[in-house]
Amino acid sequence: MDPGSQDPVEYMHNGNIATVSAQYSYLQSPLALVLETNTGLEQATALQDVVHGYWKTLPRETRPRLYVHGLSLGAWSSMHATNMFRLLDDPIDGAFWAGPPFPSNFWNYVQNQRAPGSSWVLPEIGDGSLIRYASHTASASEALSEWGEMRIVFLQYSSDPVVFYDPASVWRAPPWMRDPPAADMSEHFIFMPIVTQFQLALDMALSFGAPPGHGHAYYAQDYIEPWVQVTAPEGWVDNDTTRLKAHCDVGFQLGCANDLR
């Protein structure tokens, strides 16, 4: 569990939140990705089946809103468990996925539905009423249309190799290298067969050591606005977002909301 993600949303809703989670491995994330790939996917599916199955039995008028959330491998597992066909008759209220790893099937599907002219690292999907993207430079608040009944947000940093690693880069440039460089990427980074593959693999191995807000180091400030978009806290205004972000700076990301209680 990432306190930088949980604390802000708990504060926004005055603690009126029940979070259900499960640990699926004792291994570090890179090892779990390679050695226990299916374990997290299967466990997340079983967990969501139980929670969603019980939630569906509650009266629609009084039951709590239901959201799914995950970071990195948790995002991948959570997406795998969120079977849209199973949700058609009684959908969840939304989802917020941060740092989705590159093998995530649902993420790859959505990425490839981007509107022509939008970037690979921050795509636009349809009219924005169902799916939006956030990063350290975007809040997911702008779209052609208002939100629909279900709200889905992806938070991904343009410099995150866990998200944008591409196995095919051994022989061709990844999609994001065909776009103009993002704000935190070097304009001097060019594609070279085999060499680029090695560079991206090395970046992925070192991505957790990047400064907060870059690489795979997701931190509290960038969770706040997406959570606002996904969960629409009652009575929440822009000034509340500004005030909360001021308390969740780079050096105080753990328990960032505690000072405001």
N, C-alpha and C positions, 0 to 999 in steps of 0.2 A: 504494500500500500504506500502511495506517495502522499505524505502530508501536505506537500505543496499543492496538490490537487484537491484533497479531501477537505482541508481546513476552509478554503474560500467558499465552497458550496455549502458546507455546514453553516457557516456564518450567514450567508445570504438567506437561508431558510430557517434561521433561529434554532438550528439543531434538530429541526423536525424531520430528520432523515434516518432511515435504517439502511445500512450498507451491508450487503451480503457478499462475501468473498471466500476464496479457497486457495490454499497453496498446493500447487500441483507438482513441485519438484524442489529438491534441496540443492540442485545444481545451479551454478551461475548461468545467466541468460544465454551466453554464447554456446555453452555446453548443452543446455536444455534444448536450444534450437536444433542442434545437430543430433543429439542422442535420444531425446525424448519428444520428438516433434509432435507425435499424435497424442501424447498423454494430456497435454494442456488443452488440446482441441476437444478431446472426448470428455474431459472433466468439466470444461466450461459448458458444453452442450448439456450434460447431465444436470448441472447446477441450474442453468437457465430453464430447462424443462420443468424442474421442480418449482422454481420461483414463479415463473410465468403461468404454470398450470394452476398453482394455488391462487394467484392474483386474479385469474379469470373467473374463479368461483365467487369472488367478492362482488357486492352490488356496485354497478357502474357509477352510481351517483355519489357513493361515499368512499370508494376504494382510493388508495394513494396513487399518485402518478408513478409510473415505472420507467426507469432509464437504465441503459447499460453503458458501462464505461470500462476502459482499460488503457494501459500504457505499455507500449512496446509489445512483448509477447502476450501480455494481457489483452492488448487491443486485437491482436491476431486471433487469439482464442475466443474473445468476445464476439468478434465479427463472424467467425466460423459458427458460433452457437446461435447467432441471430438469423435464423432461417426466415426469410421474408414470406415464403409461401405459408409457413406455419402461423405467421402473424396476421395473415390477411383478414381472418374473421374477427380478431380482437387484438389490434396492434398495440405495441408499447408506445410510450409518449415520445421517446427519442433516444439518441445515443451520442456519446462523445468519446472519440477514439484519438489518442495521442501517440505520435511516433509509430504508426503502423509499419511493421517490417515488410520488406519488399515482396516476400512470397504470399502475402495475404490475398486470397482470391477475390474477395469482395472489393477490397481497396483497388486492386488492379482493374477490375471491371469498371468501377466508378471513374478511375483516372482516364480510362479510354473513352469515356462518354463526354469528355471536356468539350466545351464550346470552341469552335474554330477561332483561333487567335488568342485564346487564353493560355497561360503558361502551364507547363507540366508541374512545376513546384507549387503553384497556387491556381489551380484550374477553376473554371466556372462550370457548374453543372446545371443544365436546363435554366429555369428562371430563378433558381435559388430557393424555392419554396420547400424543398425536401432536404437537400444536401448543400452544405457550404463548407468552405475551408478557412482555417485561421493559421497564423504564423506569428513570429515576433514583430511583423509589420502589418498584420491584418487581423481584424477582430471577428470576422464572420457576421458583421452587422449590416453589411451592404449587399443588396441583391435586387434583381429586377422586380421581384414579387415579395409579398409578405409571407411569413412562415405558414405552412399548412398544419395539419393536425399532428404530424410526426416531424420532429426536428433532428437532423443528423449533422454533426460537425466533426471534421477531421482537423486536428492540430498537427502540423508538420513543419519543421524548420527546413529551409531550402538547402542548408549545409549538412543535413542529417544523412550520412551514408547508409544507416540501417534502413531508412525509408527508400532512398534513391539508388542503392546499389543495384547493378544490372549485370547478371551473369553473362549476357550476350555482349557486354562491352569488351570482351576479348577480341571481337572482330568488327564491331560497329559502335558508333557513338550512342550513348543513352539518349532518350528523348529530351531530357533537360539540357543536354549540351547543344542541342539544336536551337534552343531559345537564347535570347540575350541573357547574359549572366545576372543572377539574382543579386540583391543588395549586398549579401555577405559572402559572395563568391568571387574569386579572382577572374578577371577578364583574360588573364594569361594562361588559364587552364585549357589546354587543347587536347583533342583526342589523338591517341596513338595506339594502334592495335597492341594487345598484350600488356603494354606499359600502363595504359589507363586501368585495365583490370587489376593490376597489381596495386596501383595507387588507391583505387576504391576499396580494395580488400584491406589494405593497411589502414585507411581512414576509418573503416568500419570497426576494426579491432581497437582503435584508439578513440572512438567517438564519445565514450563516456567521460573522457577527460577534457572535453571541450569546455570553454567558458559557458556559464548558464545562458541559455537563449540561443545556443548554437550547437551544431552536432546533434548528439542524442541526449543532451543535458537539458531536459525540460524543467521549467521552474514556475513558481507560483504565479508571478505576474501574468504570464501568458495563458494560464488556465482561467483567469477570472472572467474576461469578456466572453469566451466561448461558453462557459457555464451560464452566464446571464442569457445568452442567446438560446441555449438548449432548454433551460429550465424556467425562464421567465419569472424570477422571484417577484412576489407580490409587493407592490409599492416601491420597487427598486428603481432608482433614477441614475442618470449619468454621474452625478456627483458622488453617489455611493461607490461606483466603480472606481472613480479617481481616488477617493479616500482609501479604499481597500488596497489598491495597487501601490499607494504610497507606503503602506505598512508591509508590503510583500516585496521588498527590494532584494537584490541579489544576495546580500549577506544575511538575510533574515527570512529565508524561505520556509524553514521548518516552524510550524505553529504560528504562521504569519497572522492569523486572525485573532490570536489570543488577546492581544493588546486592545482590541476593539470591543471585546465583550463587556 
